[in-house]
Amino acid sequence: MTIEIDDAGTGDILFGAVIGTYRPEDDHFIYDMIDVRYFQKPVYDKKRHLNEARRIALRLVDRLGLREEEKILICTGDILNEAAEALLERYGEERIERGKIEGRAQFLVERAYTDELRNIGYEPREDRTEKWGKNFWHMYNWVRKDPRRRLRWTKSAFPNLKKYPLFK
């Protein structure tokens, strides 16, 4: 048995990020959000989003209840590095593995993120994970249509955004 931990939304410019845990054996999925403020100044510069991902991952594993002899497979994404270290400390090397999350776990965490995007009024592209460039411009143009209300939902501290008029 294995618990899988994945993230979604960390590379997008809108909203926060989802950290989700999934147990395939009983099809149990739960998630929590890293609030968008962790991706805005001054918080982002302190890299507190990494600690928040750690806190969420540990809490989600506790909520699922790690079973005896159960392992944890955690995504290799950078945002989960501190979480992986904390899980290693708590459960040991023999129970923690880093790897690519695929299949139902990945689908569920991506769906949780897109559902959260809908909650702020944004309708995500169906092909958002296959066409990152188009996805970026789709999100950017959505914000541009009403920046006074929508800029608050952006990961505005991302350094590469400074070259775009909305983020200057």
DATA-V975778 format. One line per field, one symbol per residue. psi: psi as a letter, one per 40 degrees, with the letter a starting at -180 (. if undefined). A space follows every 10 residues. Layout:
psi = ???
This chain:
psi = iihhhiiied eieiaaihhi ihhddefhhi iiihiddeei iedddefedd dddddddddd ddddghihei ihhhieidee dddddddddd eideehiiih haaddddddd ddddddddde ehhiidfded gddddddddd dddddgddde deeigeehde edehdde.
